[in-house]
Amino acid sequence: MKKKEKGQKELIIYQAKSGAIEFRGDFSRDTIWATQKQIAEVFGVSTKTVNEHLQNIYKEKELTKKATIRDFRIVQKEGERKVRRVVMFYNLDTIISVGYRVNSKKATEFRIWATKILKQHIIQGYTINRKIIGKNYDNFIKAVSDVEKLLPKDHVIPTEDILSLIKVFAGTWLSLESYDEEKFPKKGFTKKDVHVQADELYAAVDELKKNLRKKKQATELFAQEKDVGSLEGILGNVTQAVFGKDVYASIEEKAAHLLYFVVKNHPFTDGNKRTGAFSFIWFLNRAHIPFRQKITPEALTAITLLVAESKPKEKDRMIGLILLLLKK
């Protein structure tokens, strides 16, 4: 079965040897709809036979009519005229139930196939639809292509970090084809007060520095300010209010700008990217914003490097990209 291309009616096509049979699709409910005539054609029997089985299915309460039947108004040709009539359609559960009751060659082939799939699912715990895998593969390749649009030329971002970024985007994907049109989120989602002090951030960064130096992953120059109070100034700008209103209204906007400004303003002699990423996570944590499932270490590395390598004119896009990562 396959769905028709976008722009056509939302139908499912059952490809039998006798030819294609169209079904009405209802993808919001993960099902398909077919008339008695279409079900009869699928299994190679008469409409009368299908009707008899349907009566038994409902009589034995294998299925309920309310859950499995819908009336659709369709246009059908009667002689030389096109007439609108209300026709009864049955869902996928009903089609399968009929398939297990009908006595025909096609129905037998259906049962052999269905039993094989069921057995595979029971033994292996899963079943594979190769057509869907093919579609998902195409979607994955498109996602890779979309993320590549964000990357600067000759980027040095590790492949595993880019793949993690793609994985994070998969759940809340905003088509990156619109990247050039700047259609990323412009606002955050969580509006609440968060009280943070600069000395708290300085203490956290100092602890980070100690841990990195202990692991020999940083030198004395790491997180050493070029000008005293630079980090405090950035935090103040991010959390400031003008005329009683926060410049950045949401927690996510504040966090995104904190990451961006620490990375791009280079307040430290060394370690601006790592300190920026750390400050970003520190702020989200202090604001009690759940981020661990969305912002993996690899995704954080990738987004930080993207910000570092971006041009100043791309600031709004980078902020939008960060907001997209944090989208609920």
KEMI-11374 format. One line per 8 residues: their letters; for each residue x negated, y, z negated of C-alpha. Coordinates in Angstrom, 2 decimals, m for minus. Layout:
BEGIN
A = X,Y,Z | ...
***
This chain:
BEGIN
MKKKEKGQ = 0.00,0.00,0.00 | m1.22,3.51,0.64 | m0.02,7.05,0.22 | 0.56,9.26,3.25 | m1.72,12.20,3.78 | m1.02,15.52,2.08 | 1.55,17.55,3.93 | 3.69,14.56,4.84
KELIIYQA = 6.56,13.22,2.79 | 5.45,11.52,m0.40 | 5.89,7.91,0.66 | 4.25,4.57,0.12 | 3.56,2.34,3.12 | 3.68,m1.41,2.65 | 1.64,m2.90,5.46 | 3.16,m6.23,6.47
KSGAIEFR = 2.49,m8.25,9.62 | 5.87,m7.20,10.98 | 4.87,m3.52,10.76 | 4.75,m0.64,8.31 | 7.70,m0.23,5.94 | 8.12,3.13,4.22 | 8.93,3.48,0.54 | 9.84,6.60,m1.36
GDFSRDTI = 7.01,7.38,m3.83 | 7.39,8.71,m7.36 | 3.80,9.19,m8.49 | 4.72,11.16,m11.61 | 6.12,7.86,m12.92 | 3.52,5.60,m11.30 | 6.10,3.69,m9.28 | 7.65,3.39,m5.82
WATQKQIA = 11.24,3.20,m4.63 | 12.81,1.00,m1.96 | 16.26,0.18,m0.66 | 17.69,m3.34,m0.60 | 17.05,m3.37,3.14 | 13.38,m2.50,2.69 | 12.96,m5.13,m0.04 | 14.55,m7.67,2.26
EVFGVSTK = 12.10,m6.78,5.04 | 9.14,m7.06,2.69 | 10.01,m10.62,1.67 | 11.55,m11.75,4.97 | 15.09,m12.45,3.72 | 18.56,m10.99,4.22 | 19.95,m7.99,2.35 | 22.66,m10.30,1.00
TVNEHLQN = 20.02,m12.53,m0.60 | 18.30,m9.53,m2.20 | 21.63,m8.28,m3.55 | 22.40,m11.67,m5.12 | 19.02,m11.73,m6.87 | 19.47,m8.16,m8.08 | 22.82,m9.03,m9.63 | 21.21,m11.96,m11.48
IYKEKELT = 18.27,m9.81,m12.61 | 20.59,m7.30,m14.23 | 23.05,m9.95,m15.50 | 20.21,m11.77,m17.28 | 18.92,m8.41,m18.60 | 15.49,m8.99,m17.15 | 15.69,m5.31,m16.19 | 18.16,m2.52,m16.83
KKATIRDF = 19.89,m0.59,m14.07 | 19.37,2.75,m15.77 | 15.59,2.37,m15.80 | 15.14,0.86,m12.35 | 17.72,2.41,m10.03 | 17.87,5.91,m8.58 | 20.14,7.52,m6.00 | 18.44,9.51,m3.26
RIVQKEGE = 20.15,11.63,m0.64 | 18.58,10.74,2.69 | 19.18,11.52,6.36 | 19.85,8.46,8.49 | 20.81,8.05,12.13 | 24.23,6.55,12.81 | 24.79,6.24,16.55 | 23.87,9.60,18.01
RKVRRVVM = 24.42,11.48,14.75 | 22.15,12.23,11.79 | 24.12,11.81,8.61 | 23.18,12.61,5.00 | 24.13,9.81,2.64 | 23.40,8.89,m0.96 | 21.47,5.60,m0.96 | 20.54,3.41,m3.92
FYNLDTII = 16.79,2.82,m4.41 | 15.07,0.29,m6.67 | 11.70,0.78,m8.37 | 8.52,m1.31,m8.27 | 9.52,m3.47,m11.27 | 12.63,m4.52,m9.40 | 10.73,m5.25,m6.18 | 8.32,m7.52,m8.09
SVGYRVNS = 11.18,m9.31,m9.88 | 12.90,m10.03,m6.57 | 9.59,m11.27,m5.16 | 9.38,m13.90,m7.88 | 12.91,m15.15,m7.19 | 13.17,m15.13,m3.40 | 12.54,m18.36,m1.46 | 10.65,m17.40,1.69
KKATEFRI = 7.17,m17.65,3.21 | 6.45,m13.98,2.59 | 7.66,m14.18,m0.99 | 5.47,m17.25,m1.56 | 2.44,m15.32,m0.22 | 3.36,m12.48,m2.54 | 3.55,m14.80,m5.56 | 0.19,m16.40,m4.74
WATKILKQ = m1.39,m12.95,m4.55 | 0.36,m11.69,m7.70 | m0.57,m14.80,m9.71 | m4.20,m14.43,m8.63 | m4.25,m10.80,m9.81 | m2.55,m11.70,m13.10 | m5.00,m14.55,m13.73 | m7.95,m12.28,m13.04
HIIQGYTI = m6.60,m9.72,m15.47 | m6.02,m12.29,m18.24 | m9.44,m13.93,m17.87 | m11.58,m10.88,m17.13 | m9.52,m8.24,m18.93 | m9.28,m6.06,m15.83 | m8.28,m6.11,m12.19 | m9.90,m4.40,m9.24
NRKIIGKN = m8.15,m2.46,m6.51 | m10.82,m1.98,m3.86 | m8.86,0.71,m2.05 | m8.58,2.77,m5.22 | m12.28,2.25,m5.92 | m13.01,3.54,m2.44 | m10.86,6.61,m3.08 | m12.49,7.24,m6.45
YDNFIKAV = m15.91,6.90,m4.86 | m14.96,9.56,m2.32 | m13.78,11.80,m5.15 | m17.04,11.24,m7.00 | m19.11,12.16,m3.96 | m17.01,15.31,m3.56 | m17.61,16.16,m7.22 | m21.36,15.77,m6.70
SDVEKLLP = m21.16,18.01,m3.66 | m19.19,20.62,m5.59 | m21.70,20.71,m8.44 | m24.54,21.03,m5.93 | m23.01,24.35,m4.91 | m23.81,25.64,m8.39 | m27.44,24.64,m8.28 | m30.14,27.11,m7.26
KDHVIPTE = m32.44,26.04,m4.48 | m35.42,23.94,m5.58 | m33.79,23.38,m8.97 | m35.63,21.27,m11.53 | m32.61,20.05,m13.47 | m32.91,16.28,m14.13 | m30.50,14.04,m12.22 | m29.09,12.49,m15.40
DILSLIKV = m28.21,15.97,m16.70 | m26.37,16.83,m13.49 | m24.47,13.53,m13.62 | m23.46,14.27,m17.20 | m22.21,17.69,m16.10 | m20.13,16.03,m13.39 | m18.73,13.57,m15.94 | m17.71,16.41,m18.25
FAGTWLSL = m15.98,18.24,m15.41 | m14.09,15.12,m14.33 | m11.39,15.49,m16.99 | m10.65,19.18,m16.42 | m11.79,19.68,m12.88 | m11.22,23.08,m11.40 | m12.01,22.76,m7.72 | m15.49,24.13,m7.30
ESYDEEKF = m14.65,24.88,m3.69 | m13.32,28.08,m5.21 | m16.71,28.87,m6.78 | m17.42,31.62,m4.29 | m13.97,33.07,m4.95 | m14.72,33.30,m8.67 | m11.63,31.38,m9.73 | m13.15,30.06,m12.93
PKKGFTKK = m11.43,30.79,m16.25 | m12.00,34.38,m17.33 | m10.62,34.02,m20.83 | m11.00,31.54,m23.66 | m8.32,29.64,m25.48 | m8.90,29.91,m29.25 | m8.18,33.22,m30.89 | m9.05,33.24,m34.55
DVHVQADE = m11.42,35.03,m36.88 | m14.84,33.55,m37.42 | m17.17,35.22,m39.89 | m20.83,34.63,m39.13 | m23.83,36.54,m40.39 | m27.09,37.09,m38.53 | m29.15,35.79,m41.44 | m27.25,32.50,m41.25
LYAAVDEL = m28.15,32.12,m37.57 | m31.77,33.10,m38.26 | m31.96,30.46,m41.00 | m30.51,27.81,m38.67 | m32.93,28.73,m35.86 | m35.83,28.63,m38.34 | m34.80,25.12,m39.40 | m34.67,24.12,m35.73
KKNLRKKK = m38.15,25.48,m35.26 | m39.49,23.51,m38.24 | m38.00,20.28,m36.91 | m39.37,20.84,m33.41 | m42.84,21.71,m34.70 | m42.80,18.63,m36.90 | m42.11,16.56,m33.76 | m44.79,18.56,m31.93
QATELFAQ = m42.17,19.80,m29.45 | m42.76,23.48,m30.16 | m45.55,25.90,m31.06 | m45.72,28.80,m33.50 | m44.49,31.06,m30.70 | m41.17,29.23,m30.49 | m38.23,31.49,m31.46 | m40.61,34.31,m32.37
EKDVGSLE = m38.83,37.57,m31.58 | m40.48,40.05,m29.23 | m38.68,42.83,m31.07 | m37.44,42.41,m34.63 | m33.66,42.09,m34.77 | m33.15,41.05,m31.12 | m31.10,37.95,m31.99 | m29.10,39.92,m34.56
GILGNVTQ = m28.33,42.48,m31.88 | m27.08,39.82,m29.48 | m24.88,38.22,m32.14 | m23.55,41.66,m33.06 | m22.69,42.44,m29.44 | m20.88,39.13,m29.07 | m18.79,39.57,m32.21 | m18.26,43.33,m32.11
AVFGKDVY = m14.87,45.05,m32.02 | m13.90,48.28,m30.28 | m10.88,50.26,m31.47 | m9.89,47.36,m33.68 | m10.01,44.74,m30.91 | m12.74,42.18,m30.28 | m14.70,42.80,m27.10 | m14.56,39.05,m26.46
ASIEEKAA = m11.14,37.92,m27.60 | m11.64,34.17,m27.97 | m14.10,31.91,m29.75 | m15.05,30.31,m26.43 | m15.83,33.68,m24.84 | m18.01,34.66,m27.80 | m19.89,31.36,m27.68 | m20.35,31.53,m23.89
HLLYFVVK = m21.76,35.07,m24.06 | m24.03,34.13,m26.96 | m25.55,31.36,m24.84 | m25.82,33.60,m21.80 | m27.40,36.61,m23.55 | m29.96,34.61,m25.55 | m31.06,32.77,m22.40 | m31.05,35.77,m20.04
NHPFTDGN = m32.23,38.59,m22.34 | m35.35,36.67,m23.44 | m35.40,37.91,m27.04 | m38.13,35.38,m27.94 | m41.70,34.90,m26.83 | m40.94,31.20,m26.23 | m37.93,28.89,m26.48 | m35.16,31.17,m25.20
KRTGAFSF = m33.28,28.35,m23.43 | m33.46,25.94,m26.35 | m32.58,28.64,m28.86 | m29.71,29.83,m26.67 | m28.28,26.32,m26.39 | m28.73,25.79,m30.12 | m27.03,29.11,m30.97 | m24.12,28.19,m28.69
IWFLNRAH = m23.53,24.89,m30.50 | m24.12,26.48,m33.91 | m21.45,29.10,m33.22 | m18.90,26.55,m31.98 | m19.57,24.41,m35.04 | m19.12,27.35,m37.40 | m15.82,28.17,m35.68 | m14.69,24.53,m36.03
IPFRQKIT = m14.23,24.11,m32.29 | m14.34,20.41,m31.22 | m16.93,20.15,m28.47 | m18.87,16.93,m28.88 | m16.86,14.91,m26.33 | m17.07,17.70,m23.76 | m20.54,19.12,m24.33 | m22.97,16.21,m24.23
PEALTAIT = m26.68,16.97,m24.77 | m27.27,16.37,m21.05 | m24.41,18.65,m20.01 | m25.67,21.34,m22.39 | m29.16,21.07,m20.87 | m27.75,21.35,m17.37 | m25.52,24.35,m18.08 | m28.34,26.13,m19.95
LLVAESKP = m30.73,25.65,m17.03 | m28.04,26.83,m14.61 | m27.68,30.02,m16.66 | m31.46,30.47,m16.82 | m31.88,30.14,m13.06 | m28.81,32.18,m12.13 | m28.97,35.71,m10.76 | m27.64,38.62,m12.87
KEKDRMIG = m24.80,39.21,m10.37 | m23.59,35.64,m11.09 | m22.99,36.35,m14.79 | m19.17,36.15,m14.59 | m19.42,32.85,m12.73 | m21.75,31.38,m15.33 | m19.49,32.51,m18.17 | m16.52,31.00,m16.32
LILLLLKK = m18.40,27.75,m15.88 | m19.10,27.54,m19.61 | m15.45,28.30,m20.39 | m14.46,25.51,m18.01 | m16.64,23.08,m19.96 | m14.83,24.07,m23.14 | m11.36,23.94,m21.60 | m8.87,21.88,m23.64
***
